[in-house]
Amino acid sequence: MRRPSRRPRVRCRAVRLCARKPVLALLLALAGPTASACGSAQTSTTTRTISIPATARSSQTATKPSTPTHRAAPSPALPHVGASRRVPAPGTTLIVTIRSVIDPLKDSGTQSVPGMKPVAILVSVRNTGPGSYDSSATGDFSVDSAAGHAAPLFVKGGVCQTPLRDFMNAIAAGELRTGCVAFSIPSGQHPTTVGFAPDGGSGGPRHLWSAQ
């Protein structure tokens, strides 16, 4: 009668080692055929995918607050020719009126630079007090065109003749003065604004009128 084959001792020792120490069994399984007696160990890895709803994602994402847009306030409309403005001056208050703009100024007897033309403004100034006012017309009044600040012009004759005494000199409280001031601007342009600055700008800001 044929005897049953006996298992190799090495395999039995391996089995006993596997039964006692699972970690060592795993190492033997990786080592080769001797460790295969412990059985083939399979490690399964399960990957779980969690989908986050769109609403949750949007709530988790920090939303940067929108930066408010600050729009510059529109500048107030300038008064037109014919309007009067109350202008504070050192020690007194003036009522300045731009009566009219003459464009171009004709029959002035003044030779203009080629490419330039004379223009003029008729003005009135009332000193309401309490103090007196003493300045110059060409320093206080100004004209601008698209080319910029216009240069004052000396006029020999006509309605805007430059007086021997400046009409803005020594205006007493309660006194009214009228006068004309001429300027030179490019021939193809027209006055855009008329300005008045007390004491030539040293006595306060420049006040503007629209000349259009």
C-alpha positions as CSV (number, residue, x, y, z in Angstrom):
1,M,0.0,0.0,0.0
2,R,1.4,3.4,-1.0
3,R,2.1,5.8,1.8
4,P,0.8,9.4,1.5
5,S,3.5,11.9,0.8
6,R,4.6,14.0,3.7
7,R,4.8,17.8,3.3
8,P,8.2,19.3,3.5
9,R,9.2,20.6,6.9
10,V,10.1,23.9,5.5
11,R,6.5,24.4,4.3
12,C,5.0,23.4,7.6
13,R,7.3,25.7,9.4
14,A,6.3,28.4,7.0
15,V,2.6,27.6,7.8
16,R,3.2,27.8,11.5
17,L,5.0,31.0,11.1
18,C,2.2,32.4,9.0
19,A,-0.5,31.4,11.5
20,R,1.4,33.0,14.4
21,K,2.7,36.1,12.8
22,P,0.5,37.6,9.9
23,V,3.0,40.3,9.3
24,L,5.8,37.9,8.8
25,A,3.5,35.8,6.5
26,L,3.1,38.8,4.3
27,L,6.8,39.2,4.1
28,L,7.3,35.5,3.2
29,A,4.6,35.7,0.6
30,L,6.6,38.5,-1.1
31,A,9.8,36.5,-0.7
32,G,8.9,33.6,-3.0
33,P,7.5,30.0,-3.2
34,T,8.2,29.1,0.4
35,A,5.9,31.8,1.7
36,S,3.2,30.8,-0.7
37,A,1.9,28.3,1.8
38,C,0.4,31.0,3.8
39,G,-2.0,31.6,0.9
40,S,-2.2,34.3,-1.6
41,A,-3.0,37.6,0.2
42,Q,-4.8,40.1,-1.9
43,T,-5.2,43.7,-0.8
44,S,-8.0,45.6,-2.4
45,T,-8.1,49.4,-2.3
46,T,-11.5,51.1,-2.7
47,T,-11.5,54.7,-3.9
48,R,-14.5,56.6,-3.0
49,T,-15.4,59.6,-5.1
50,I,-17.5,62.2,-3.4
51,S,-19.1,64.7,-5.7
52,I,-19.9,68.1,-4.1
53,P,-23.0,69.8,-5.4
54,A,-22.6,73.1,-7.2
55,T,-24.3,75.0,-4.5
56,A,-21.9,73.6,-1.9
57,R,-18.9,74.4,-4.0
58,S,-20.1,78.0,-4.5
59,S,-20.6,78.4,-0.8
60,Q,-17.1,77.1,-0.1
61,T,-15.5,79.4,-2.5
62,A,-14.9,82.8,-1.0
63,T,-16.5,85.5,-3.0
64,K,-14.6,88.8,-3.2
65,P,-16.8,91.8,-2.6
66,S,-17.0,94.0,-5.7
67,T,-15.2,97.3,-5.4
68,P,-17.7,100.1,-5.6
69,T,-17.2,102.5,-8.4
70,H,-17.0,106.1,-7.3
71,R,-18.0,108.4,-10.1
72,A,-16.9,112.0,-9.9
73,A,-19.6,114.4,-9.3
74,P,-20.4,116.5,-12.4
75,S,-19.1,120.0,-12.2
76,P,-21.8,122.7,-11.9
77,A,-22.7,124.6,-15.0
78,L,-20.9,127.9,-15.4
79,P,-23.0,131.1,-15.5
80,H,-23.3,132.6,-18.9
81,V,-22.4,136.1,-20.1
82,G,-24.7,138.6,-18.5
83,A,-24.8,136.9,-15.1
84,S,-23.4,138.5,-12.0
85,R,-21.3,136.8,-9.3
86,R,-20.6,137.7,-5.7
87,V,-16.8,137.5,-5.3
88,P,-15.2,137.8,-1.9
89,A,-12.0,139.9,-1.9
90,P,-9.6,140.9,0.8
91,G,-11.5,143.3,3.1
92,T,-14.6,143.6,0.9
93,T,-17.0,141.9,-1.5
94,L,-17.4,142.6,-5.2
95,I,-20.4,142.0,-7.5
96,V,-18.8,141.2,-10.9
97,T,-20.8,141.1,-14.1
98,I,-19.6,140.0,-17.6
99,R,-21.8,142.2,-19.7
100,S,-20.8,141.0,-23.2
101,V,-18.0,139.4,-25.3
102,I,-16.9,141.1,-28.5
103,D,-15.5,138.6,-31.0
104,P,-13.8,139.9,-33.0
105,L,-12.9,143.3,-31.8
106,K,-13.0,145.6,-34.8
107,D,-11.7,149.2,-35.4
108,S,-9.3,148.9,-32.4
109,G,-6.4,150.5,-34.3
110,T,-4.2,147.7,-33.0
111,Q,-2.0,145.6,-35.3
112,S,-2.5,141.9,-34.5
113,V,0.1,139.3,-34.8
114,P,-0.4,137.2,-38.0
115,G,-2.7,134.3,-37.2
116,M,-4.2,136.1,-34.2
117,K,-7.2,138.3,-33.7
118,P,-8.4,140.8,-30.9
119,V,-11.4,140.0,-28.7
120,A,-12.8,141.9,-25.8
121,I,-15.1,141.7,-22.7
122,L,-17.3,144.5,-21.4
123,V,-17.5,144.2,-17.6
124,S,-18.9,146.0,-14.5
125,V,-17.7,145.7,-10.9
126,R,-19.6,147.0,-7.8
127,N,-17.8,147.2,-4.5
128,T,-20.3,146.4,-1.8
129,G,-17.8,147.0,1.0
130,P,-17.0,147.3,3.7
131,G,-13.5,148.0,2.5
132,S,-12.1,149.5,-0.7
133,Y,-10.6,147.6,-3.6
134,D,-7.5,148.4,-5.6
135,S,-6.2,146.2,-8.4
136,S,-5.8,146.1,-12.2
137,A,-8.2,145.0,-15.0
138,T,-5.6,142.9,-17.0
139,G,-4.5,141.2,-13.8
140,D,-8.1,140.4,-12.5
141,F,-9.9,139.5,-15.8
142,S,-8.9,136.7,-18.1
143,V,-10.1,135.0,-21.3
144,D,-9.5,131.4,-22.4
145,S,-9.9,129.7,-25.8
146,A,-9.2,126.2,-27.0
147,A,-5.6,127.2,-27.3
148,G,-5.4,128.1,-23.6
149,H,-5.0,131.4,-21.7
150,A,-5.2,134.5,-23.9
151,A,-2.7,137.3,-23.6
152,P,-4.0,140.8,-22.7
153,L,-3.9,143.3,-25.5
154,F,-3.4,147.1,-25.5
155,V,-6.0,148.9,-27.6
156,K,-5.3,152.3,-29.1
157,G,-8.9,153.3,-29.9
158,G,-12.5,152.4,-30.4
159,V,-15.1,151.1,-27.8
160,C,-12.5,149.1,-25.9
161,Q,-9.7,151.7,-25.8
162,T,-7.3,151.1,-23.0
163,P,-7.8,154.0,-20.5
164,L,-5.0,156.0,-19.0
165,R,-6.2,155.1,-15.6
166,D,-7.1,151.5,-14.9
167,F,-10.8,151.3,-14.0
168,M,-10.0,148.7,-11.3
169,N,-7.9,151.1,-9.4
170,A,-9.1,152.4,-6.0
171,I,-12.7,151.4,-6.0
172,A,-14.4,152.8,-2.9
173,A,-17.1,150.9,-1.0
174,G,-20.5,151.4,-2.8
175,E,-18.8,152.5,-6.1
176,L,-19.6,151.0,-9.5
177,R,-17.0,150.8,-12.3
178,T,-17.4,149.6,-15.9
179,G,-14.7,148.9,-18.4
180,C,-13.5,146.9,-21.4
181,V,-10.5,144.5,-21.5
182,A,-9.0,143.2,-24.8
183,F,-7.2,140.0,-25.4
184,S,-5.5,138.2,-28.4
185,I,-6.5,134.7,-29.4
186,P,-5.9,132.5,-32.6
187,S,-7.9,133.6,-35.6
188,G,-9.8,130.4,-36.0
189,Q,-10.9,130.2,-32.4
190,H,-13.4,131.8,-30.1
191,P,-13.5,132.6,-26.3
192,T,-14.7,129.7,-24.2
193,T,-14.5,131.1,-20.7
194,V,-14.1,134.4,-19.0
195,G,-12.5,134.6,-15.6
196,F,-12.1,137.0,-12.7
197,A,-9.6,136.5,-9.8
198,P,-9.5,139.2,-7.1
199,D,-6.1,140.9,-6.8
200,G,-4.8,138.9,-9.8
201,G,-5.4,135.6,-8.0
202,S,-3.6,136.4,-4.8
203,G,-6.9,137.5,-3.1
204,G,-9.0,134.5,-3.9
205,P,-9.8,131.7,-6.4
206,R,-10.7,132.4,-10.1
207,H,-14.4,132.6,-10.9
208,L,-15.5,131.6,-14.4
209,W,-18.3,132.4,-16.8
210,S,-19.1,130.5,-20.0
211,A,-18.5,132.6,-23.1
212,Q,-20.4,130.3,-25.4
